[in-house]
Amino acid sequence: MARDGIDLSRRADVTVLTEWMDEPCSREVMRACLEDLGRVNRWFLGYRPVLEWLGALDLRRFGRPVRILDVGCGYGDTLRRIEAWARERSIPMELTGMDLNPDAIAIAAEATPGGSSIRWIAGDVFGYRGGEAPDLVMSSLFTHHLSDGEVVRFVRWMETTAAIGWMVNDLSRASIPYHLFGWFARVMRLHPFVQHDGPASFARAFQPEDWRGLCGAAGLAQSAYRIQAYQPARICVSRIKEAGQK
């Protein structure tokens, strides 16, 4: 139990403990919020889990551009970091960012250099129509915005959509980061949305047993996926399909 009455032994109900960035706001407010979240990702090594996962996949073996879909892409900073990483290694990729919020997509596109080939799509992931199926589906700081039922649906969707595999990069629910982030956001004078939503995000986030239950409800055996913790305060779930598996 956290000192302010939030019970961190279980995941908070996303319909009760809301985040301000999920509510209607102006594009200017959303841009300021997303820019600060991008800074937080850089400061706290938020891209590291995804880049390590991609680095372990030997993507050159496919002999063609690897198609990656980032769901709930927000500011688009993760995809821009992946694009730079891939260019440094001469790994061809077709990158697509998707977000339900059209303002977030417009902001992501504005923040992307002119030489980038990333595609930005506004829409609901469950209605995704992007041409060829993605090889890899990923998300960063997305699933804690969903109810448990929606997370199960999303895992099933990734499983049936991704040709090679998928990865969820999200927060780990724990008391220390819950309290420390709130203090850090105030000291650094981050956007008020970030100050409010940061602790709420940790309370709505996951522990390994949560992910085992959610993946089980989605029909996956424990041997089919990997749960890995990253410091600071991240927990990732990844899945690589066996050759020929759909």
Backbone as JSON, one array per atom type, in Angstrom:
{
  "sequence": "MARDGIDLSRRADVTVLTEWMDEPCSREVMRACLEDLGRVNRWFLGYRPVLEWLGALDLRRFGRPVRILDVGCGYGDTLRRIEAWARERSIPMELTGMDLNPDAIAIAAEATPGGSSIRWIAGDVFGYRGGEAPDLVMSSLFTHHLSDGEVVRFVRWMETTAAIGWMVNDLSRASIPYHLFGWFARVMRLHPFVQHDGPASFARAFQPEDWRGLCGAAGLAQSAYRIQAYQPARICVSRIKEAGQK",
  "N": [[0.85, -1.2, 0.0], [0.65, 2.12, -0.93], [1.74, 5.29, 0.5], [-0.14, 7.3, 0.05], [-2.56, 6.09, -0.1], [-3.01, 4.62, -2.4], [-3.26, 1.4, -3.58], [-0.73, -0.54, -4.36], [-0.37, -3.2, -4.64], [-2.01, -4.33, -6.39], [-3.16, -3.86, -9.76], [-4.22, -0.61, -10.66], [-7.57, 0.47, -11.38], [-8.23, 1.54, -14.56], [-10.37, 3.08, -15.29], [-11.04, 4.45, -13.09], [-8.74, 5.61, -11.84], [-7.62, 8.0, -13.6], [-5.79, 9.35, -16.49], [-4.58, 12.52, -17.38], [-3.71, 13.09, -19.97], [-5.18, 11.43, -21.55], [-7.56, 12.62, -21.83], [-9.66, 15.05, -23.58], [-7.84, 17.73, -25.06], [-6.02, 20.71, -26.08], [-4.03, 20.87, -29.11], [-1.65, 22.18, -28.67], [-1.21, 21.89, -25.91], [-1.05, 19.1, -25.8], [1.25, 18.73, -27.37], [3.28, 19.92, -25.77], [3.18, 18.25, -23.55], [3.87, 15.73, -24.71], [6.42, 16.28, -25.65], [7.83, 16.57, -23.24], [7.51, 13.98, -22.23], [9.03, 12.62, -24.1], [11.57, 13.57, -23.37], [11.77, 12.37, -20.85], [11.84, 9.68, -21.61], [14.36, 9.6, -22.86], [16.08, 10.33, -20.74], [15.67, 8.24, -18.92], [16.36, 5.91, -20.22], [14.47, 4.74, -21.93], [14.32, 3.67, -24.5], [16.02, 1.55, -24.64], [15.18, -1.22, -24.04], [13.69, -1.97, -26.38], [15.55, -1.58, -28.46], [17.55, -3.4, -27.74], [16.12, -5.76, -28.0], [15.5, -5.76, -30.77], [18.13, -5.86, -31.71], [18.86, -8.43, -31.09], [17.64, -10.02, -32.94], [18.71, -10.55, -35.45], [18.12, -9.18, -37.96], [18.98, -8.79, -40.58], [18.92, -11.18, -41.9], [16.6, -11.55, -43.3], [16.71, -10.36, -45.74], [15.35, -8.24, -46.86], [13.45, -5.16, -46.4], [12.44, -4.86, -43.04], [9.26, -4.85, -41.68], [7.88, -2.78, -39.3], [5.51, -2.04, -36.86], [4.51, 0.45, -34.7], [2.47, 0.72, -32.05], [0.24, 3.01, -30.59], [1.95, 5.22, -30.7], [2.41, 7.86, -29.93], [4.49, 10.58, -29.35], [6.3, 9.69, -31.17], [8.98, 9.29, -30.77], [10.27, 6.9, -30.12], [10.18, 5.4, -32.52], [11.68, 7.12, -34.16], [14.14, 6.87, -32.94], [14.63, 4.15, -33.4], [14.8, 4.19, -36.2], [17.15, 5.69, -36.57], [18.98, 3.99, -35.31], [18.79, 1.73, -36.98], [19.73, 2.77, -39.42], [22.38, 3.33, -38.77], [23.36, 0.77, -38.75], [22.88, -0.18, -41.23], [20.49, -1.55, -41.74], [17.67, -2.32, -43.45], [14.44, -0.94, -43.07], [10.87, -0.7, -42.78], [8.98, 1.56, -41.3], [6.2, 2.21, -39.25], [4.09, 4.34, -37.5], [1.38, 4.37, -35.27], [-1.46, 5.9, -33.85], [-4.25, 6.52, -31.77], [-5.01, 9.11, -31.36], [-5.37, 11.85, -33.37], [-4.06, 14.3, -33.13], [-1.71, 13.65, -31.78], [-0.44, 12.15, -33.77], [-0.07, 14.12, -35.74], [1.69, 15.79, -34.35], [3.84, 14.05, -33.95], [4.64, 13.69, -36.63], [5.41, 16.31, -37.27], [7.64, 16.56, -35.65], [9.48, 14.96, -36.82], [12.38, 14.48, -38.77], [12.95, 15.74, -42.14], [14.14, 13.88, -43.86], [13.3, 11.42, -43.07], [11.67, 8.21, -43.39], [9.5, 7.29, -42.05], [6.14, 6.27, -41.65], [3.08, 7.77, -40.64], [0.12, 7.11, -38.97], [-3.21, 7.81, -38.1], [-5.55, 6.29, -36.06], [-7.63, 3.52, -34.92], [-6.13, 0.71, -33.54], [-7.29, -1.8, -33.79], [-8.67, -1.65, -36.09], [-6.76, -1.6, -38.0], [-5.41, -1.07, -41.18], [-2.98, -1.5, -43.09], [-1.78, -2.26, -45.51], [0.64, -4.63, -46.37], [1.07, -7.14, -43.87], [2.55, -6.35, -40.69], [5.9, -7.29, -39.82], [6.92, -7.16, -37.26], [5.35, -6.14, -34.28], [5.13, -3.53, -31.98], [4.95, -1.79, -28.84], [5.21, 1.06, -26.73], [4.91, 2.19, -23.5], [2.15, 2.05, -23.68], [0.24, 0.0, -23.07], [-0.54, 0.32, -20.39], [-2.5, 2.17, -20.49], [-4.76, 0.82, -21.1], [-7.63, -1.2, -20.23], [-7.74, -4.36, -18.43], [-9.14, -6.24, -19.99], [-8.94, -5.06, -22.52], [-6.18, -5.16, -22.86], [-5.77, -7.93, -23.09], [-7.18, -8.38, -25.47], [-5.56, -6.87, -27.17], [-3.12, -8.27, -27.05], [-3.92, -10.68, -28.25], [-4.51, -9.64, -30.77], [-1.97, -8.73, -31.64], [-0.7, -11.2, -31.74], [-2.0, -12.52, -33.83], [-1.5, -10.79, -35.92], [1.22, -9.97, -36.24], [3.92, -11.09, -38.14], [6.43, -12.1, -37.42], [6.96, -11.49, -34.7], [6.34, -9.87, -31.48], [6.47, -7.06, -29.17], [5.99, -5.69, -25.97], [6.65, -2.81, -24.26], [6.69, -1.49, -21.23], [5.75, 0.08, -18.09], [6.84, -0.89, -14.8], [5.04, -1.78, -12.02], [5.54, -0.42, -8.91], [6.4, 0.66, -5.59], [8.61, 2.44, -5.08], [9.44, 3.7, -7.64], [6.95, 4.84, -8.17], [6.62, 6.85, -6.2], [9.06, 8.28, -6.43], [9.08, 9.23, -9.06], [7.03, 11.14, -9.12], [8.1, 13.1, -7.41], [10.45, 13.73, -8.88], [9.38, 14.74, -11.29], [8.17, 17.08, -10.41], [10.37, 18.53, -9.4], [11.89, 18.85, -11.73], [10.19, 20.41, -13.1], [8.39, 19.48, -15.03], [5.81, 19.12, -17.53], [2.49, 19.84, -16.33], [0.64, 17.77, -16.9], [2.35, 15.56, -17.09], [3.39, 15.5, -14.51], [1.1, 14.79, -13.09], [0.21, 12.44, -14.43], [2.35, 10.66, -14.42], [2.83, 9.27, -11.8], [0.26, 8.09, -11.73], [0.41, 6.43, -13.97], [2.3, 4.51, -13.15], [0.83, 3.3, -11.1], [-1.16, 2.13, -12.61], [0.21, 0.28, -13.99], [2.15, -2.77, -14.47], [3.0, -5.99, -13.04], [5.06, -8.96, -13.12], [3.31, -11.21, -12.59], [0.85, -10.19, -13.33], [1.14, -9.95, -16.12], [1.51, -12.63, -16.79], [-1.03, -13.65, -16.25], [-2.6, -12.12, -18.05], [-1.52, -12.79, -20.57], [-2.03, -15.5, -20.52], [-4.83, -15.45, -20.52], [-5.14, -14.55, -23.07], [-4.56, -16.77, -24.49], [-1.98, -17.78, -24.66], [0.71, -19.95, -24.0], [2.98, -20.14, -21.2], [5.54, -20.7, -22.03], [5.68, -19.52, -24.5], [6.28, -16.83, -24.58], [8.32, -14.11, -23.33], [9.12, -12.56, -20.28], [10.68, -9.72, -19.12], [12.57, -7.73, -16.91], [13.65, -4.36, -16.82], [15.9, -1.87, -15.75], [15.58, 1.65, -15.34], [12.63, 0.69, -13.71], [11.03, -0.68, -15.7], [9.08, -3.12, -17.44], [9.0, -5.72, -19.71], [7.37, -7.54, -22.29], [7.8, -10.07, -24.56], [7.65, -11.76, -27.73], [8.64, -14.19, -29.97], [7.86, -15.81, -32.85], [7.85, -19.24, -33.83], [9.51, -20.58, -36.74], [7.56, -20.29, -39.58], [5.2, -20.24, -38.18], [1.94, -18.96, -37.6]],
  "CA": [[0.0, 0.0, 0.0], [1.4, 3.38, -0.97], [1.41, 6.17, 1.61], [-1.28, 8.15, -0.26], [-3.76, 5.28, -0.17], [-3.04, 3.81, -3.61], [-2.85, 0.03, -3.31], [0.13, -0.96, -5.45], [-0.31, -4.65, -4.72], [-2.83, -4.71, -7.55], [-3.22, -2.83, -10.79], [-5.33, 0.33, -10.5], [-8.62, 0.48, -12.39], [-7.95, 2.68, -15.44], [-11.56, 3.92, -15.39], [-11.14, 5.2, -11.83], [-7.52, 6.42, -11.78], [-7.48, 8.43, -15.0], [-4.65, 10.16, -16.85], [-5.05, 13.74, -18.04], [-3.4, 13.1, -21.4], [-6.2, 10.66, -22.25], [-8.75, 13.46, -21.94], [-9.53, 16.06, -24.64], [-7.04, 18.92, -24.78], [-5.57, 21.35, -27.3], [-2.82, 20.3, -29.69], [-0.5, 22.82, -28.03], [-1.01, 21.23, -24.62], [-0.58, 17.75, -26.08], [2.64, 18.8, -27.84], [4.15, 20.18, -24.62], [3.19, 17.02, -22.75], [4.6, 14.68, -25.4], [7.84, 16.66, -25.68], [8.41, 16.23, -21.94], [7.58, 12.52, -22.15], [10.21, 12.25, -24.89], [12.74, 13.81, -22.54], [11.8, 11.33, -19.83], [12.31, 8.46, -22.27], [15.81, 9.7, -23.05], [16.76, 10.36, -19.44], [15.52, 6.98, -18.2], [16.74, 4.79, -21.09], [13.25, 4.07, -22.33], [14.44, 2.99, -25.79], [16.97, 0.44, -24.54], [14.61, -2.56, -24.19], [13.31, -2.24, -27.77], [16.75, -1.7, -29.28], [18.19, -4.67, -27.42], [15.29, -6.82, -28.59], [15.75, -5.76, -32.21], [19.51, -6.26, -31.96], [19.0, -9.87, -30.91], [16.81, -10.74, -33.91], [19.43, -10.78, -36.7], [17.14, -8.75, -38.96], [19.53, -8.82, -41.94], [18.72, -12.48, -42.52], [15.38, -11.57, -44.1], [17.05, -9.93, -47.08], [14.39, -7.23, -47.31], [13.09, -4.28, -45.29], [11.59, -5.43, -42.0], [8.13, -3.97, -41.41], [7.62, -2.63, -37.87], [4.39, -1.18, -36.49], [4.53, 0.93, -33.32], [1.08, 1.02, -31.68], [0.22, 4.02, -29.54], [3.31, 5.77, -30.88], [2.56, 9.13, -29.25], [5.4, 11.57, -29.91], [7.06, 9.07, -32.25], [10.41, 9.31, -30.48], [10.83, 5.54, -30.17], [10.42, 5.05, -33.92], [12.8, 7.9, -34.68], [15.36, 6.27, -32.41], [14.82, 2.89, -34.13], [15.25, 4.52, -37.55], [18.57, 6.07, -36.49], [19.7, 2.76, -34.97], [18.83, 0.87, -38.17], [20.6, 3.4, -40.41], [23.77, 3.14, -38.32], [23.72, -0.63, -38.99], [22.49, -0.51, -42.61], [19.39, -2.51, -41.7], [16.5, -1.69, -44.06], [13.19, -1.07, -42.32], [9.68, 0.09, -43.09], [8.48, 1.88, -39.97], [4.89, 2.84, -39.21], [3.59, 4.71, -36.19], [-0.08, 4.48, -35.23], [-2.01, 6.39, -32.59], [-5.68, 6.83, -31.86], [-5.17, 10.56, -31.29], [-4.82, 12.48, -34.58], [-3.14, 15.37, -32.75], [-0.42, 13.01, -31.5], [0.16, 11.8, -35.06], [0.39, 15.36, -36.36], [2.85, 16.24, -33.59], [4.94, 13.13, -34.29], [5.09, 14.0, -37.99], [6.1, 17.6, -37.22], [8.91, 16.4, -34.94], [10.31, 14.01, -37.55], [13.19, 15.14, -39.81], [12.46, 15.59, -43.5], [14.7, 12.71, -44.54], [12.76, 10.18, -42.5], [10.68, 7.48, -44.19], [8.46, 6.75, -41.16], [4.74, 6.59, -41.95], [2.28, 8.06, -39.45], [-1.3, 6.79, -39.22], [-4.14, 8.03, -37.0], [-6.65, 5.34, -36.1], [-7.76, 2.46, -33.92], [-5.29, -0.42, -33.94], [-8.09, -2.97, -34.15], [-9.13, -1.45, -37.45], [-5.56, -1.32, -38.79], [-5.34, -1.51, -42.57], [-1.74, -0.87, -43.53], [-1.14, -2.99, -46.6], [1.21, -5.89, -45.93], [1.1, -7.31, -42.41], [3.85, -6.05, -40.11], [6.71, -8.39, -39.3], [7.03, -6.95, -35.81], [4.48, -5.14, -33.65], [5.67, -3.12, -30.69], [4.33, -0.63, -28.19], [5.95, 1.59, -25.59], [4.08, 2.98, -22.58], [0.81, 2.05, -24.25], [-0.73, -0.94, -22.5], [-1.09, 0.74, -19.09], [-3.68, 2.99, -20.76], [-5.85, -0.08, -21.43], [-8.17, -2.1, -19.21], [-7.23, -5.72, -18.58], [-9.78, -6.87, -21.14], [-8.36, -4.49, -23.73], [-4.82, -5.7, -23.01], [-5.93, -9.29, -23.61], [-7.55, -8.24, -26.88], [-4.39, -6.37, -27.89], [-2.17, -9.38, -27.17], [-4.45, -11.57, -29.29], [-4.36, -8.97, -32.07], [-0.56, -8.81, -32.02], [-0.36, -12.59, -32.04], [-2.54, -12.89, -35.15], [-1.1, -9.8, -36.93], [2.68, -9.91, -36.44], [4.44, -12.29, -38.81], [7.62, -12.61, -36.74], [6.83, -11.41, -33.25], [5.88, -8.61, -30.91], [7.05, -6.66, -27.89], [5.36, -4.65, -25.15], [7.62, -2.12, -23.4], [5.85, -0.66, -20.37], [6.24, 0.34, -16.75], [6.73, -1.9, -13.75], [4.34, -1.21, -10.87], [6.29, -0.57, -7.66], [6.26, 1.83, -4.73], [9.71, 3.4, -5.18], [9.29, 4.58, -8.8], [5.68, 5.57, -8.05], [6.85, 8.06, -5.41], [10.2, 9.05, -6.91], [8.8, 9.95, -10.31], [6.27, 12.33, -8.79], [9.05, 14.09, -6.9], [11.33, 14.12, -9.98], [8.63, 15.56, -12.25], [7.99, 18.41, -9.82], [11.67, 19.2, -9.33], [12.3, 19.2, -13.09], [9.15, 21.29, -13.64], [7.8, 18.9, -16.22], [4.44, 19.55, -17.81], [1.54, 19.39, -15.3], [0.09, 16.46, -17.26], [3.35, 14.55, -16.76], [3.44, 15.42, -13.06], [-0.07, 14.05, -12.63], [0.03, 11.14, -15.07], [3.45, 9.75, -14.13], [2.47, 8.34, -10.72], [-0.92, 7.3, -12.12], [0.86, 5.39, -14.9], [2.91, 3.44, -12.36], [-0.23, 2.59, -10.39], [-1.93, 1.39, -13.61], [1.16, -0.57, -14.7], [2.09, -4.22, -14.36], [4.02, -6.84, -12.47], [5.11, -10.19, -13.93], [2.14, -12.07, -12.45], [-0.22, -9.6, -14.14], [1.36, -10.31, -17.52], [1.25, -14.06, -16.98], [-2.48, -13.82, -16.32], [-3.14, -11.52, -19.27], [-1.11, -13.61, -21.71], [-2.79, -16.75, -20.42], [-6.2, -15.18, -20.97], [-5.06, -14.37, -24.53], [-4.36, -18.08, -25.09], [-0.56, -18.1, -24.83], [1.4, -20.72, -22.97], [4.08, -19.37, -20.61], [6.76, -20.95, -22.8], [5.6, -18.84, -25.8], [6.68, -15.43, -24.48], [9.35, -13.8, -22.34], [8.94, -11.37, -19.46], [12.0, -9.28, -18.69], [12.62, -6.44, -16.24], [14.74, -3.44, -17.14], [16.0, -0.72, -14.87], [14.72, 1.8, -14.18], [11.17, 0.57, -13.62], [10.36, -1.16, -16.91], [8.85, -4.54, -17.61], [8.74, -5.95, -21.13], [6.88, -8.86, -22.68], [8.14, -10.24, -25.98], [7.28, -13.04, -28.33], [9.14, -14.48, -31.3], [7.19, -17.01, -33.33], [8.65, -20.27, -34.49], [9.5, -20.47, -38.19], [6.37, -20.8, -40.25], [4.01, -20.16, -37.33], [1.08, -17.8, -37.82]],
  "C": [[0.88, 1.24, 0.0], [0.9, 4.31, 0.13], [0.18, 7.01, 1.33], [-2.57, 7.36, -0.46], [-3.9, 4.46, -1.43], [-2.49, 2.43, -3.27], [-2.05, -0.5, -4.5], [0.29, -2.48, -5.52], [-1.16, -5.18, -5.87], [-2.88, -3.55, -8.52], [-4.43, -1.94, -10.59], [-6.3, 0.22, -11.67], [-8.45, 1.72, -13.26], [-9.17, 3.57, -15.6], [-11.75, 4.78, -14.15], [-9.95, 6.14, -11.68], [-7.17, 6.82, -13.21], [-6.19, 9.22, -15.2], [-5.14, 11.35, -17.67], [-4.8, 13.71, -19.54], [-4.38, 12.26, -22.22], [-7.5, 11.44, -22.43], [-8.56, 14.49, -23.06], [-8.71, 17.26, -24.18], [-6.6, 19.51, -26.11], [-4.31, 20.66, -27.83], [-1.58, 20.91, -29.03], [-0.18, 22.17, -26.69], [-0.48, 19.82, -24.84], [0.88, 17.75, -26.53], [3.59, 19.01, -26.67], [4.28, 18.95, -23.74], [4.06, 15.95, -23.4], [6.1, 15.01, -25.49], [8.52, 16.31, -24.35], [8.49, 14.71, -21.75], [8.76, 11.99, -22.97], [11.49, 12.46, -24.11], [12.87, 12.74, -21.46], [12.29, 10.02, -20.42], [13.82, 8.48, -22.47], [16.54, 9.59, -21.71], [16.76, 9.0, -18.76], [15.66, 5.75, -19.1], [15.53, 4.0, -21.59], [13.33, 3.32, -23.65], [15.26, 1.7, -25.7], [16.31, -0.93, -24.7], [14.28, -2.92, -25.64], [14.54, -2.43, -28.64], [17.5, -2.99, -28.99], [17.43, -5.84, -28.03], [15.52, -6.9, -30.1], [17.16, -6.25, -32.53], [19.72, -7.75, -31.84], [18.31, -10.69, -32.0], [17.5, -11.05, -35.24], [18.53, -10.43, -37.89], [17.67, -8.78, -40.38], [19.21, -10.13, -42.65], [17.5, -12.52, -43.43], [15.63, -11.07, -45.52], [16.09, -8.92, -47.68], [14.1, -6.3, -46.13], [12.14, -4.98, -44.31], [10.51, -4.41, -41.65], [7.82, -3.95, -39.91], [6.48, -1.64, -37.66], [4.48, -0.85, -35.01], [3.13, 1.42, -32.98], [1.08, 1.98, -30.49], [1.52, 4.8, -29.53], [3.51, 7.12, -30.24], [3.44, 10.11, -30.0], [6.24, 11.01, -31.05], [8.54, 8.95, -31.98], [11.03, 7.92, -30.51], [11.11, 5.13, -31.61], [11.56, 5.85, -34.53], [14.13, 7.34, -34.18], [15.66, 4.95, -33.12], [15.35, 3.18, -35.53], [16.73, 4.89, -37.55], [19.43, 4.85, -36.2], [19.87, 1.87, -36.21], [19.75, 1.46, -39.24], [22.07, 3.22, -40.04], [24.27, 1.74, -38.66], [23.36, -1.09, -40.39], [21.45, -1.63, -42.65], [18.16, -1.85, -42.31], [15.22, -1.98, -43.27], [12.1, -0.23, -42.95], [8.95, 0.32, -41.77], [7.15, 2.63, -40.07], [4.52, 3.12, -37.76], [2.1, 4.93, -36.25], [-0.53, 4.96, -33.86], [-3.46, 6.75, -32.8], [-5.91, 8.33, -31.93], [-4.56, 11.23, -32.52], [-3.87, 13.63, -34.26], [-1.75, 14.8, -32.45], [0.29, 12.65, -32.8], [0.69, 13.04, -35.77], [1.64, 15.88, -35.67], [4.06, 15.36, -33.89], [5.51, 13.44, -35.67], [5.88, 15.31, -38.01], [7.49, 17.46, -36.6], [9.9, 15.51, -35.68], [11.08, 14.71, -38.66], [12.68, 14.82, -41.22], [12.97, 14.36, -44.22], [14.18, 11.39, -44.04], [11.76, 9.53, -43.45], [9.58, 6.87, -43.31], [7.09, 7.21, -41.64], [3.99, 6.8, -40.64], [0.81, 7.9, -39.78], [-2.11, 7.07, -37.96], [-5.28, 7.02, -37.12], [-6.59, 4.33, -34.97], [-6.98, 1.24, -34.39], [-6.12, -1.61, -34.4], [-8.76, -2.83, -35.51], [-7.97, -1.2, -38.4], [-5.65, -1.92, -40.19], [-4.11, -0.84, -43.18], [-1.05, -1.56, -44.67], [-0.63, -4.32, -46.09], [1.27, -5.95, -44.41], [2.48, -6.97, -41.87], [4.59, -7.33, -39.72], [6.75, -8.35, -37.78], [6.03, -5.88, -35.39], [5.08, -4.81, -32.3], [4.81, -1.99, -30.12], [5.2, -0.22, -27.02], [5.04, 2.5, -24.77], [2.65, 3.12, -23.09], [-0.17, 1.2, -23.44], [-1.27, -0.51, -21.15], [-2.26, 1.71, -19.26], [-4.92, 2.14, -21.0], [-6.36, -0.81, -20.2], [-7.59, -3.49, -19.42], [-7.83, -6.41, -19.79], [-9.23, -6.36, -22.46], [-6.93, -4.97, -23.95], [-4.87, -7.11, -23.58], [-6.27, -9.25, -25.1], [-6.35, -7.8, -27.71], [-3.35, -7.48, -28.07], [-2.65, -10.36, -28.24], [-4.26, -10.95, -30.67], [-2.91, -9.02, -32.53], [-0.19, -10.22, -32.46], [-0.84, -12.99, -33.43], [-2.03, -11.97, -36.27], [0.37, -9.85, -37.25], [3.19, -11.21, -37.05], [5.59, -12.92, -38.05], [7.48, -12.58, -35.23], [6.39, -10.05, -32.79], [6.55, -8.33, -29.57], [6.22, -5.55, -27.26], [6.43, -4.11, -24.2], [6.82, -1.16, -22.52], [6.47, -0.55, -18.99], [6.03, -0.85, -15.84], [6.11, -1.24, -12.51], [5.1, -1.49, -9.57], [6.25, 0.74, -6.9], [7.35, 2.87, -4.96], [9.59, 4.27, -6.43], [8.0, 5.39, -8.76], [5.9, 6.9, -7.32], [7.97, 8.91, -5.98], [9.88, 9.83, -8.17], [7.99, 11.21, -10.03], [7.16, 13.45, -8.28], [9.93, 14.62, -8.03], [10.61, 15.06, -10.94], [8.4, 16.97, -11.71], [9.3, 19.19, -9.81], [12.11, 19.68, -10.71], [11.29, 20.1, -13.79], [8.64, 20.77, -14.98], [6.35, 19.35, -16.36], [3.49, 19.04, -16.73], [0.9, 18.04, -15.61], [1.06, 15.35, -16.84], [3.46, 14.39, -15.25], [2.27, 14.61, -12.51], [-0.07, 12.6, -13.13], [1.14, 10.16, -14.73], [3.14, 8.78, -13.01], [1.25, 7.49, -11.06], [-0.53, 6.17, -13.06], [1.48, 4.22, -14.15], [1.85, 2.64, -11.61], [-1.07, 1.74, -11.34], [-1.07, 0.38, -14.35], [1.12, -2.0, -14.17], [3.24, -4.8, -13.53], [4.01, -8.16, -13.24], [3.86, -11.08, -13.81], [0.94, -11.52, -13.22], [-0.08, -10.05, -15.59], [1.14, -11.8, -17.75], [-0.25, -14.33, -17.08], [-3.07, -13.29, -17.6], [-2.77, -12.34, -20.5], [-1.82, -14.96, -21.7], [-4.22, -16.57, -20.9], [-6.26, -14.99, -22.49], [-4.77, -15.68, -25.25], [-2.92, -18.48, -25.3], [-0.04, -18.93, -23.68], [2.58, -19.9, -22.44], [5.39, -19.56, -21.38], [6.8, -20.16, -24.11], [6.12, -17.41, -25.76], [7.7, -15.27, -23.36], [8.98, -12.53, -21.6], [10.3, -10.98, -18.91], [11.9, -7.9, -18.05], [13.83, -5.65, -16.7], [14.73, -2.31, -16.12], [16.23, 0.54, -15.71], [13.24, 1.57, -14.49], [10.46, 0.23, -14.92], [10.15, -2.67, -16.82], [8.38, -4.77, -19.04], [8.28, -7.39, -21.35], [7.14, -9.0, -24.17], [7.84, -11.65, -26.44], [7.91, -13.13, -29.71], [8.55, -15.81, -31.73], [8.19, -17.99, -33.93], [8.51, -20.12, -35.99], [8.22, -21.08, -38.76], [5.09, -20.69, -39.43], [3.24, -18.89, -37.61], [0.19, -17.59, -36.6]]
}
